[in-house]
Amino acid sequence: MKRPGTVGTLVIGGGPAGLAPLLAASRTDGLEALLERGLVVVERGPATGSGRLGRYAIASDSSAETFLTAVADHPDPSLALLAAHPIGRRIATYGRAAIPLSLAAAFLDLVGEAMSRRIAAHPRGGILTGHEAELVRRCADGGWLAHVRAPTGDLVEIRAAGILFAAGGRSDGYEAAIVAGQRLSSLGDRLVHSDQVLDRAGLEAVRMRLSTLQRPRVAVIGGSTSALSCLRVLLGSCGSMLEPGALTLLHRGRLVPWYRTELEAREDGYTAFGADDICPISGMVHRFGGLRYESRDVVRGALGLGGLVLDPRVVLHRLDGQDDENARRILAEADLVVAAVGYNPCLFPVLDERGLPIPLLADRPGMPLVGAGAGVLDRDGREIDGLFGIGLAAGFRPPASFGGEVSFKGQVNGLWLWQNDVGRMIADKLLAAASDDERAGRNDATAFEASIRPSLAAAARLTGGSVGSVASARRASASSFGSRSAAP
Ligand SMILES: Cc1cc2nc3c(=O)[nH]c(=O)nc-3n(C[C@H](O)[C@H](O)[C@H](O)COP(=O)(O)OP(=O)(O)OC[C@H]3O[C@@H](n4cnc5c(N)ncnc54)[C@H](O)[C@@H]3O)c2cc1C
């Protein structure tokens, strides 16, 4: 077996979250510092950039301008120029409105392409597309060794001082959840995950299924953007089949709308908030916990705000503990139950020096992958040295220093935070780990050339050429952007 390639930093997953800390670091000399100590991104797919985001047939829950801030006034011209790219210009026409996620994904692919070119151009940087991380193992000297499977089936071993887990989320295991005293698995094939309803192909399958029924009834479980998005896509695709009251949202917590300012909230007629619901940094009302854009309009309709009314086909039912008879009846009568109960992180084995599994808190469904410092948590909730996590299902709960309303107790899954506060924090920690490793004489640049360089060349050959052309190919084959769902 060859000597493992050595880098300061290994990023597993080249989707929006994996690239975010690198993007944050690229605003300063942070990215260059990471590259000088060796930086490799391993991505299972053919290109870095949008990950799975483009699959969803819905509009974003963040504004057009937040996607563009990633490149606005960027010191690297290859990123700054993306604002003037036709896709960037098209996003700009939406201003503060939401954009179709397919359009957001096309832009993130451009960002991925530019970032990949920059990383690949550095003598100690590399993008291993078409490669999959299989496990990570702690080395006796404190670093981490990753087993990465090449598309040829060959094993590539990479030793890193710090590893960032950014492999996204998975939507299995949700059947074990208990709602109104009932285990969801007991619903049998009437149960689907929200991910299926929000995905273009999955939504079509749901539409076909409901079209065979006389008067279909649907229940959606959850109070997040995903749950509200499911209501909207079902009304859009299957609306003509649904009678008044046919679509019920079963939600546990209070549904609250987000507002840019306190004044905007009051002008809309919304007064059910206090000082604890206002972000001390941005002044936004329900900054992290509030529903945005089209999902917000459902809530505004239910609360009778801004002249909106709730669609008569929709009923909102707040779950009343595990003895909620009404909720049990709604679930029993539903032809389809959509569980919008979140995602679990995509994980691979994490082993200690002896090759024995290190149990993680996230091995238990619904538990977070990371702590307040974005470190991966062991079974006892302690952050593990050198392992960090970010992205969908990482379960990151922002500390007070990041702002947000005091009343918010949940996790955040937003690109903006990943590309800014969270990304910067992680990039700094990865750099600290890489620098310590280098000072201790454990970072061997020759091992990069001997062990990683050949894999980089093979990755480029297998995925069709240079890093940039792969991303372009994916963009070219992607479907059209879909209809514009929000006015600029
Ligand atoms: C329905 C929905 C709508 C959303 N809308 C918004 C929005 O409007 N605005 C916003 O800011 N956020 C939004 N989010 C949240 C978040 O931005 C997206 O989910 C985003 O796609 C998450 O990025 P990610 O990198 O964590 O995961 P992914 O997009 O899943 O990317 C993970 C990447 O890791 C790769 N990978 C996985 N396993 C391995 C492995 N073992 N080895 C190598 N590579 C691997 C995958 O191929 C993939 O490219 C939304 C989320 C959902 C579910």
Ligand as a Chemical Component Dictionary entry (heavy atoms), coordinates in Angstrom:
data_LIG
# 
_chem_comp.id                   LIG 
_chem_comp.type                 NON-POLYMER 
_chem_comp.pdbx_formal_charge   0 
_chem_comp.three_letter_code    LIG 
# 
loop_
_chem_comp_atom.comp_id 
_chem_comp_atom.atom_id 
_chem_comp_atom.alt_atom_id 
_chem_comp_atom.type_symbol 
_chem_comp_atom.charge 
_chem_comp_atom.model_Cartn_x 
_chem_comp_atom.model_Cartn_y 
_chem_comp_atom.model_Cartn_z 
_chem_comp_atom.pdbx_ordinal 
LIG C1  C1  C 0 -36.364 21.433 0.516  1  
LIG C2  C2  C 0 -35.201 22.279 0.948  2  
LIG C3  C3  C 0 -35.120 23.614 0.573  3  
LIG C4  C4  C 0 -34.038 24.407 0.987  4  
LIG N1  N1  N 0 -34.008 25.716 0.626  5  
LIG C5  C5  C 0 -33.000 26.510 1.049  6  
LIG C6  C6  C 0 -32.944 27.903 0.697  7  
LIG O1  O1  O 0 -33.818 28.404 0.015  8  
LIG N2  N2  N 0 -31.914 28.653 1.160  9  
LIG C7  C7  C 0 -30.933 28.113 1.932  10 
LIG O2  O2  O 0 -30.019 28.830 2.323  11 
LIG N3  N3  N 0 -30.949 26.803 2.284  12 
LIG C8  C8  C 0 -31.961 25.987 1.866  13 
LIG N4  N4  N 0 -31.978 24.663 2.231  14 
LIG C9  C9  C 0 -30.957 24.146 3.157  15 
LIG C10 C10 C 0 -29.610 23.820 2.487  16 
LIG O3  O3  O 0 -29.039 24.990 1.933  17 
LIG C11 C11 C 0 -29.705 22.779 1.396  18 
LIG O4  O4  O 0 -30.283 21.607 1.895  19 
LIG C12 C12 C 0 -28.319 22.397 0.831  20 
LIG O5  O5  O 0 -28.462 21.613 -0.321 21 
LIG C13 C13 C 0 -27.523 21.610 1.840  22 
LIG O6  O6  O 0 -26.226 21.489 1.370  23 
LIG P1  P1  P 0 -25.279 20.312 1.873  24 
LIG O7  O7  O 0 -23.973 20.568 1.237  25 
LIG O8  O8  O 0 -25.390 20.185 3.337  26 
LIG O9  O9  O 0 -25.949 18.972 1.302  27 
LIG P2  P2  P 0 -26.098 18.422 -0.176 28 
LIG O10 O10 O 0 -26.707 19.440 -1.057 29 
LIG O11 O11 O 0 -26.807 17.110 -0.056 30 
LIG O12 O12 O 0 -24.588 18.168 -0.629 31 
LIG C14 C14 C 0 -23.817 17.134 -0.051 32 
LIG C15 C15 C 0 -22.754 16.730 -1.050 33 
LIG O13 O13 O 0 -21.940 15.725 -0.457 34 
LIG C16 C16 C 0 -21.689 14.696 -1.408 35 
LIG N5  N5  N 0 -21.435 13.458 -0.653 36 
LIG C17 C17 C 0 -22.301 12.787 0.126  37 
LIG N6  N6  N 0 -21.695 11.738 0.697  38 
LIG C18 C18 C 0 -20.411 11.759 0.281  39 
LIG C19 C19 C 0 -19.288 10.921 0.541  40 
LIG N7  N7  N 0 -19.340 9.866  1.366  41 
LIG N8  N8  N 0 -18.111 11.212 -0.089 42 
LIG C20 C20 C 0 -18.032 12.290 -0.928 43 
LIG N9  N9  N 0 -19.077 13.098 -1.200 44 
LIG C21 C21 C 0 -20.241 12.843 -0.591 45 
LIG C22 C22 C 0 -22.941 14.654 -2.252 46 
LIG O14 O14 O 0 -22.688 14.090 -3.528 47 
LIG C23 C23 C 0 -23.341 16.135 -2.327 48 
LIG O15 O15 O 0 -22.788 16.794 -3.436 49 
LIG C24 C24 C 0 -33.031 23.847 1.812  50 
LIG C25 C25 C 0 -33.117 22.507 2.175  51 
LIG C26 C26 C 0 -34.182 21.725 1.755  52 
LIG C27 C27 C 0 -34.244 20.279 2.177  53 
# 
loop_
_chem_comp_bond.comp_id 
_chem_comp_bond.atom_id_1 
_chem_comp_bond.atom_id_2 
_chem_comp_bond.value_order 
_chem_comp_bond.pdbx_ordinal 
LIG C1  C2  SING 1  
LIG C2  C3  SING 2  
LIG C2  C26 DOUB 3  
LIG C3  C4  DOUB 4  
LIG C4  N1  SING 5  
LIG C4  C24 SING 6  
LIG N1  C5  DOUB 7  
LIG C5  C6  SING 8  
LIG C5  C8  SING 9  
LIG C6  O1  DOUB 10 
LIG C6  N2  SING 11 
LIG N2  C7  SING 12 
LIG C7  O2  DOUB 13 
LIG C7  N3  SING 14 
LIG N3  C8  DOUB 15 
LIG C8  N4  SING 16 
LIG N4  C9  SING 17 
LIG N4  C24 SING 18 
LIG C9  C10 SING 19 
LIG C10 O3  SING 20 
LIG C10 C11 SING 21 
LIG C11 O4  SING 22 
LIG C11 C12 SING 23 
LIG C12 O5  SING 24 
LIG C12 C13 SING 25 
LIG C13 O6  SING 26 
LIG O6  P1  SING 27 
LIG P1  O7  DOUB 28 
LIG P1  O8  SING 29 
LIG P1  O9  SING 30 
LIG O9  P2  SING 31 
LIG P2  O10 DOUB 32 
LIG P2  O11 SING 33 
LIG P2  O12 SING 34 
LIG O12 C14 SING 35 
LIG C14 C15 SING 36 
LIG C15 O13 SING 37 
LIG C15 C23 SING 38 
LIG O13 C16 SING 39 
LIG C16 N5  SING 40 
LIG C16 C22 SING 41 
LIG N5  C17 SING 42 
LIG N5  C21 SING 43 
LIG C17 N6  DOUB 44 
LIG N6  C18 SING 45 
LIG C18 C19 SING 46 
LIG C18 C21 DOUB 47 
LIG C19 N7  SING 48 
LIG C19 N8  DOUB 49 
LIG N8  C20 SING 50 
LIG C20 N9  DOUB 51 
LIG N9  C21 SING 52 
LIG C22 O14 SING 53 
LIG C22 C23 SING 54 
LIG C23 O15 SING 55 
LIG C24 C25 DOUB 56 
LIG C25 C26 SING 57 
LIG C26 C27 SING 58 
# 
